Amino acid sequence: MSDPRDAALLTELGPAFLERLRAWMAAGRAGEGPVLARRDPLALGERWPGRFDERVAAGETGPRALALLEAALDAATHLHHRRYVGHQVATPLPLAALFELVGALLNNGMAVYEMGQLQTVCERGVVRWMADELGLGPAAGGLFTSGGSLGNLTALLAARQARTGSWGGGSNGARLALLVSEESHYSVARAAQVMGWGKGGVVRVPTDAAHRMDVAQLPARLAAARKQRREVVCVVASACSTATGAFDPLEPIADFCAEHGLWLHVDGAHGATHALSRRHRDVLRGVERADSVVWDAHKLMQMPALSTAVLFREERHALESFAQEARYLFEDDTLQWDGGRRTVECTKRGMALTLYAALHAHGAGPFRDYLDTVVDLAHAFADELEAAPDFELCTRPETNIVCFRHVPRGVAAGELDALQAELRRRVVDSGAYYLVQTRRREGLFLRTTLMNSATTLDDLRGLLEALRGAAREL
Ligand SMILES: Cc1ncc(COP(=O)(O)O)c(C=O)c1O
């Protein structure tokens, strides 16, 4: 039996793991192999059951670990594959993966400063840098947390505390509410439910033809909510929406919030990375006026999930989301450095150290280049779709999300939805591409998110050919 705690295991197995991962990533970027090979869950479960030997012979540990790695790669949706154009999940940088390994072994939990000293300092540094990129000003600050959903909840808890001071007293009997577009991510409505605001606590604002919040509707929605005796705390703007990548117009929304004394929260889980762009920053005009912004680094900053910044224009709000006392943990003199005061998590992964490492070792430039590359590609793909008579673009892309549908001649309008679903199924089953679908008010659309900097316009032309081919076979 080998000793599971022997540090030598790192160098005994490490090189083989790293070489296998390198080859797998390189093959994906070169377009080799399937993007996804569908595996039957029951067959997988039979091969990998929840039964374990009591002891394993010394010589078997390495082969067993490598066999499981092989199985994981075989069953993986290959995000590094150049023809992966599905969900908005990052293609993580190799250096980020290495620092995740560092974080896993150090396992410094960050709730209190002394349990994550460099992690805490790097988190503050990255937060400062992100706030500056957004233009939030010198008083800004924030925190990292485990995902955009938790980030939205954290920001909205701060909004509630700042506007009503209701921590510890529930909602003080008030019926609170937020205004948000009907295209917003479901985590916003979920956060309102978690806070006990009930169904009426989420007031939906209709969207315009481009799927952006229709700002002209805000006054009427606010008045209607107030008539229902709801105290509206904030407006949540999407930057951008998940389904089509539409950016709500932040400047007029900020004007509205200023006029009515409302907190402005910007859900920039996907789109806040546009702040780094040289060519595509305009979509965020007005973000510097937000009270809080959520920014997922595990989307357009190529970090492994989960890695989310919650940024406040005034740092003091970073301590308001969880304004309870936990004296056994937090000493007053270290208050400002103890991460656990700011987050749902007590123990937390050192996610910002990973992002800091990539920025430190590669520089900020490659992050700007990446954003511009994938968004430029989305524009080129949209041009291609507009020029093709048998494809219909949903809306002009503002980010790297492009939605469209195949409209071959002779297919009745009533059959278009079923056609898209069937084409997607066939193309994904073939392993050639991975894409998803989204329901719009106009019908069902195919949805691509161009996450991989190795993807080319030719790959996307190939996708259209694959869809045409699948349609011909029906
Ligand atoms: C706009 C938006 N907000 C929030 C989220 C939730 O983020 P996470 O998956 O990191 O919880 C997403 C996820 O896709 C999103 O697109």
The ligand as an ORCA input file, in Angstrom:
! r2SCAN-3c Opt
* xyz 0 1
  C     -25.980     37.361    -16.187
  C     -25.651     36.231    -15.248
  N     -25.755     36.421    -13.929
  C     -25.478     35.452    -13.040
  C     -25.082     34.202    -13.462
  C     -24.803     33.141    -12.450
  O     -23.442     32.942    -12.340
  P     -22.830     31.601    -11.697
  O     -23.102     30.517    -12.670
  O     -21.396     31.931    -11.557
  O     -23.515     31.372    -10.385
  C     -24.954     33.943    -14.839
  C     -24.560     32.614    -15.299
  O     -24.580     32.274    -16.445
  C     -25.244     34.989    -15.743
  O     -25.140     34.817    -17.065
*
